[in-house]
Amino acid sequence: MSTTSTNYQYLARDPKSSYRQLSVKGTRIKARTLYGLFANTEPMTVAEIAADYNLPVEAVKEAIAYCESNPRELLQDYAREEALVEASGMNHPDYKWNPKPKALSPEERERIKRKFS
């Protein structure tokens, strides 16, 4: 599902973020962050999440519904992050003992970013 086909009351794209996934309007709180708390192995209730983040319960419900719809931009954000981790060597088995990621050039970062736009 694309965000362009749904009008959200509480969610919008954060113009200051490089991520394309939606955030709660007027905040930098990603919908995926709220969903993660709800879908965790020790889940919080919608009311608990709303109270912790000082948000309306309806905003949390909207964020959960958005994430459960598997929006394309969320999947693209995941894929871009995985590509950056792969390119910088952060997924190498020895990274735990030698945590020095490979520096990526601005051109390489831009190439990866464009690939998942």
C-alpha positions as CSV (number, residue, x, y, z in Angstrom):
1,M,0.0,0.0,0.0
2,S,1.3,3.4,-0.9
3,T,0.9,6.5,1.4
4,T,-0.3,8.5,-1.6
5,S,-3.6,6.5,-1.7
6,T,-4.4,7.0,1.9
7,N,-5.1,10.2,3.8
8,Y,-3.8,10.0,7.3
9,Q,-4.9,12.3,10.1
10,Y,-1.9,11.8,12.3
11,L,0.9,10.6,10.0
12,A,3.0,12.3,7.4
13,R,6.4,12.1,5.9
14,D,9.0,14.0,7.9
15,P,10.7,16.4,5.5
16,K,13.8,16.5,7.7
17,S,14.3,12.8,7.5
18,S,16.1,10.8,4.9
19,Y,13.6,8.0,5.6
20,R,10.5,7.8,3.4
21,Q,8.3,6.0,6.0
22,L,5.7,8.1,7.8
23,S,6.1,9.8,11.2
24,V,3.6,11.2,13.6
25,K,2.9,14.7,12.4
26,G,4.7,17.4,14.3
27,T,7.2,14.9,15.8
28,R,10.1,12.9,14.7
29,I,8.5,9.7,16.0
30,K,8.4,7.1,13.2
31,A,5.2,5.0,12.9
32,R,7.5,1.9,12.8
33,T,8.8,2.9,16.3
34,L,5.3,2.8,17.7
35,Y,4.5,-0.4,15.9
36,G,7.6,-2.1,17.2
37,L,6.5,-1.4,20.8
38,F,3.1,-2.9,20.0
39,A,4.3,-6.0,18.1
40,N,7.3,-6.7,20.4
41,T,7.7,-10.0,22.2
42,E,6.6,-8.2,25.3
43,P,4.1,-5.8,23.7
44,M,2.8,-2.6,25.2
45,T,-0.9,-1.7,24.8
46,V,-2.0,1.1,22.5
47,A,-2.9,3.1,25.6
48,E,0.6,2.6,27.2
49,I,2.4,3.6,24.0
50,A,0.2,6.7,23.7
51,A,0.9,7.7,27.3
52,D,4.6,7.1,27.0
53,Y,4.9,9.3,23.9
54,N,2.2,11.8,24.9
55,L,0.2,11.0,21.8
56,P,-3.5,10.5,21.1
57,V,-4.5,6.8,21.1
58,E,-5.9,7.3,17.6
59,A,-2.4,8.3,16.4
60,V,-0.9,5.1,17.7
61,K,-3.7,3.0,16.2
62,E,-3.1,4.8,12.8
63,A,0.6,4.1,13.0
64,I,-0.1,0.4,13.7
65,A,-2.5,0.1,10.8
66,Y,-0.1,1.9,8.5
67,C,2.8,-0.6,9.4
68,E,0.5,-3.6,9.2
69,S,-0.3,-2.6,5.6
70,N,3.3,-3.3,4.6
71,P,3.8,0.1,2.9
72,R,6.3,0.2,0.1
73,E,8.3,3.1,1.6
74,L,8.9,1.1,4.8
75,L,10.2,-1.8,2.9
76,Q,12.4,0.5,0.8
77,D,13.8,2.0,4.0
78,Y,14.7,-1.4,5.3
79,A,16.3,-2.5,2.1
80,R,18.4,0.8,1.9
81,E,19.6,0.3,5.5
82,E,20.6,-3.3,4.8
83,A,22.5,-2.2,1.7
84,L,24.4,0.4,3.7
85,V,25.2,-2.1,6.4
86,E,26.4,-4.6,3.7
87,A,28.5,-1.9,1.9
88,S,30.2,-0.7,5.0
89,G,31.0,-4.2,6.2
90,M,29.0,-3.9,9.4
91,N,27.4,-7.3,8.9
92,H,30.8,-9.1,8.7
93,P,31.2,-11.8,11.4
94,D,34.3,-10.1,12.8
95,Y,32.7,-6.7,13.1
96,K,31.8,-7.5,16.7
97,W,35.5,-7.7,17.6
98,N,36.8,-5.0,15.3
99,P,33.9,-2.4,14.9
100,K,35.4,-0.2,12.2
101,P,32.9,0.2,9.4
102,K,34.3,0.9,5.9
103,A,33.9,4.6,5.1
104,L,31.6,5.0,2.2
105,S,32.1,7.8,-0.3
106,P,29.4,10.3,-0.8
107,E,28.9,8.9,-4.3
108,E,28.5,5.3,-3.0
109,R,26.0,6.5,-0.4
110,E,24.0,8.4,-3.1
111,R,24.1,5.4,-5.4
112,I,22.6,3.2,-2.6
113,K,20.0,5.8,-1.7
114,R,18.9,6.2,-5.4
115,K,18.7,2.5,-5.8
116,F,16.0,2.3,-3.2
117,S,14.1,5.4,-4.0
